[in-house]
């Protein structure tokens, strides 16, 4: 009896010779299909009788015996031995004639027009940089070069070894479910579910930090939303009083959702104003009258959602007594500090101090007496 090895991936895929896919007559140069993702227990191949091979069977995969070219991280389905499955989340390919799955994807180049965007279910190591306009996403991500206007997202931790800088359009982002470690951040949006550690400086960026932020050098021109505490080693703010804002104690995810809601509410309010001018005097059953009512209902729902989020923020106020802004170096005038509802505008220069709550006010104490 003759058999056929049916693949549920492209056995000939070559990540070094990718071509743009055509869609509606246009080439997509950003999504080239760099990696063939599989998840644990997904079927990657099947052996069927040759009669079921379909038209134009590939002669390379005609078998005399129903035996898989079984490689690392694959297994036969114990309930149906005609199926070959993946042991792990990873990418599938042929290695030395064997169907193989690997968990760590090594991208031995920049993420650029050569690779297109890369979305991977396992861990990824980019041996180059992530260039402007391109995205890399994986479970844990290590970028050995820079992030230069690109977007990198990880479900777990992220390490960027050479630093991260946004593009002229301000589209660069680092987003991690876990911890982010990076030498410097400039003109970027950075979000982490856990801590962010910046070895040198953070300039003109927006940070959302799930726990604590550490900047060992300078931080200015930036807005920080941190659920826990912030440490800035050398310099907070600058002599030119470039706007620098530190918000402590509120969930950064909730703060970000509130910011997005405020933008939506502003847009819907503009629509209500426009429709009121057109249809405010018309009966509500007219088409424009119905549009106006829908816009009003939408705005009311958004306002109620915003009130709900703010109520959740206030529930967390007890934990704010443990929030600290610690600066062994210099704090320049013009820095804004908020811990919960309390607010302070720094009006004179400080050095080696800690900002914390006392009752409902922010106080500044010597760092040695901070008790943290």
Protein Blocks (a to p, Z undefined) as FASTA:
>chain_A
ZZddddfbdfkbcfklcccddeehiacfkbgolaacddehiafbdcddfklnoghiafkl
ccfbdcdfddehiacdfklmkbccdfbdcddddeehiacddfbdcdfbdddfknopaddf
bdcddfbdcdehiacddfbdcdfbdcehiacddfbdcddfkbpcddfkopaccddfbdcd
dfbdchiadddfbdcddfkbcehiacddfkbccdfbbcehiacddfbbcddfkbgcjfko
pacdddehiafklmmmmmmmmmmmmmmmmmmmmmmmmmmmpcfkbmklmmmmmmmmmmmm
mmmmmmmmmmmmmmmmmmmmmpccddfbacdehiacdehjbccddfbdcehiadddehja
ccdddfklnoZZ
